[in-house]
Amino acid sequence: THRVIKVKKVSELKEAGNKAFLSNSFQEAEKLYSEALTSRNGSFDDSVSEVYIWQLYSNRSAARIKLGMLCEALRDSLTANMCAPIDEVKPLLRCAEVMAALGMHKEALDLLSDSEAKFL
């Protein structure tokens, strides 16, 4: 498995972050995802749903994009992409999204073009 976290607090914070994001409370979502990342070394609990570390970074990146924190969003999206399984497309798309928002259009297109073969 790819950097799986089974910590109750992390799972709860991720869910709360998702709800905040969906209700356009991006600052709250960013805070909750950040707290989830700092809580990842808590007690392992096999009864808790799996949370993948790349999802936390990708979700926080999305919140940071909405907040205009583009450099931080890029860092998170790159971390998510490094932590994710090779066949996971979402973090790759998040990287391209942030690059485009930063005006790095050629780099975003190159990233997507270079990765296209992985998903065909």
Secondary structure, DSSP 8 states (H G I E B T S, - for coil): --SEE--HHHHHHHHHHHHHHHTT-HHHHHHHHHHHHHTTTS---TTS--EEHHHHHHHHHHHHHHTT-HHHHHHHHHHHHHHS-TT--HHHHHHHHHHHHTT-HHHHHHHHHHHGGGG-
